[in-house]
Amino acid sequence: MIRVADINDLPAMVEIYNYEIINTLATFALDEMTVEERKPWFEEHNKDNHPLFAYELDGKVVGYVSLSSYRNMQAYCSTVELSVYVHHEFQGRGIGNEMMEFILDYAKKDPTIHMVISVITSVNEKSIKMHEKFGFTFCGKIPEAGFKFGEYRDIVNYCLIVD
């Protein structure tokens, strides 16, 4: 079930995110976060055109998807940045695809959203393929934008106009 996230979901979301921080290149965050440290991020959502949804399976949050502010300038207000995370033990079951379909349907119905952008580490082939499957197109690469796991890493931008 995909539903609007509430504050009680935050510990599970932090657990999912912390795994990705420590073990993958899905995020360029380097240090694990506490629930308190992640609270401001949570509070930025579920207002304006920045929803946050939880994916619940058998009473447990196993994924989440959000649309966040792209940049903090008024001219970007109709552009949102997409994030999709699935608990590592539940990956490969189609949960990410379900959340992508759900959030893009939401974005297409929201008249205040024009563009959805995803910023992806260039070696994250699984994420790139998923975005391409949903119609996102490559919109640029920034070489060596971050340093993680002892190497400089490129990021790629994938974009989808939804209106």
C-alpha positions in Angstrom: 0.0 0.0 0.0 1.3 3.5 -0.9 0.0 6.2 1.4 0.9 9.7 2.7 3.8 9.3 5.1 3.4 10.4 8.7 5.9 11.1 11.4 5.7 7.6 12.7 7.2 6.3 9.4 10.3 8.4 9.9 12.4 5.8 11.8 11.8 3.2 9.1 12.7 5.8 6.4 15.9 6.7 8.2 16.8 3.0 8.4 16.3 2.6 4.7 18.3 5.8 3.9 21.1 5.0 6.3 21.7 1.6 4.6 22.0 3.4 1.3 24.4 6.0 2.8 26.8 3.3 4.2 26.6 0.7 1.4 25.7 2.3 -1.9 26.1 5.2 -4.3 22.3 5.9 -4.3 23.1 9.0 -2.2 26.1 11.2 -1.8 25.4 11.5 1.9 28.4 10.1 3.8 27.3 9.9 7.5 24.3 8.0 8.9 21.6 10.2 10.2 19.4 10.1 13.3 15.7 10.5 13.2 16.1 14.0 14.7 18.6 15.0 12.0 16.2 13.8 9.3 13.1 15.5 10.8 13.6 18.8 8.9 13.6 16.9 5.6 10.4 15.2 6.6 8.8 18.5 7.6 9.6 20.0 4.2 7.2 17.5 2.6 3.4 17.1 2.3 2.9 20.8 1.6 2.9 22.7 -1.6 3.9 20.3 -4.4 6.3 18.3 -2.3 4.6 15.0 -1.3 6.2 12.2 0.7 4.6 8.7 0.4 5.4 5.5 2.3 5.2 2.1 0.8 3.8 -0.2 3.5 3.9 -4.0 3.3 2.4 -6.2 6.0 2.5 -3.2 8.4 6.1 -2.3 7.8 7.4 0.7 5.8 9.7 -0.9 3.1 10.1 2.1 0.8 9.3 5.7 0.3 9.1 8.2 -2.6 9.1 12.0 -2.5 9.0 15.1 -4.6 11.2 17.8 -3.1 12.2 21.3 -3.9 14.7 21.3 -6.8 16.4 24.5 -5.7 15.4 27.2 -3.3 14.5 29.9 -5.8 11.0 31.0 -6.9 11.6 30.4 -10.6 12.1 26.7 -9.9 8.8 26.2 -8.0 7.2 24.1 -10.7 10.3 21.8 -10.9 10.6 19.0 -8.3 13.3 16.5 -7.5 12.3 12.9 -7.3 13.7 10.4 -4.8 12.8 6.7 -4.5 14.2 4.4 -1.9 13.4 0.7 -1.2 14.6 -1.3 1.8 17.5 -3.4 0.5 15.8 -6.7 1.6 12.7 -5.8 -0.6 14.5 -4.7 -3.8 13.8 -6.6 -7.0 10.1 -7.1 -6.2 8.7 -4.2 -8.3 8.2 -1.8 -5.3 10.3 0.9 -6.9 8.3 0.6 -10.1 5.0 0.8 -8.2 6.2 3.9 -6.4 7.5 5.5 -9.6 4.2 5.0 -11.3 2.3 6.3 -8.3 4.4 9.5 -7.9 4.4 10.3 -11.6 0.6 9.9 -11.8 0.5 12.3 -8.8 2.8 14.8 -10.5 0.8 14.7 -13.8 -2.4 15.6 -11.9 -0.8 18.4 -10.0 -1.1 21.6 -12.1 1.8 23.2 -10.1 4.3 20.6 -11.3 5.9 21.0 -14.8 9.2 19.2 -14.5 10.4 16.2 -12.5 14.2 15.8 -12.2 16.2 13.0 -10.8 19.9 13.4 -9.9 21.5 10.0 -10.1 25.1 8.7 -9.6 26.2 7.8 -13.0 27.1 4.2 -12.0 23.6 3.5 -10.7 22.5 1.6 -13.8 19.4 0.2 -12.1 18.0 3.6 -11.3 18.9 5.0 -14.7 17.1 2.1 -16.4 14.0 2.6 -14.2 13.9 6.3 -15.0 14.2 5.6 -18.7 11.4 3.0 -18.5 9.1 5.8 -17.2 10.0 8.2 -20.0 12.8 10.3 -18.3 15.5 11.5 -20.7 19.1 12.2 -20.0 19.6 16.0 -19.4 23.2 16.3 -18.6 26.2 15.0 -16.7 28.3 16.7 -14.0 31.7 15.0 -13.8 33.3 14.2 -10.5 30.6 16.1 -8.6 31.0 14.1 -5.4 33.6 12.1 -3.5 32.5 8.8 -2.0 34.1 5.4 -1.3 37.5 6.8 -2.2 36.7 8.1 -5.7 35.2 11.1 -7.4 31.8 10.2 -8.8 29.8 11.7 -11.7 26.1 12.5 -11.5 23.6 12.5 -14.3 20.3 14.4 -14.5 17.2 12.7 -15.8 14.2 14.9 -16.6 10.5 14.4 -17.4 8.0 17.1 -18.3 4.7 16.1 -16.9 2.2 18.7 -18.0 
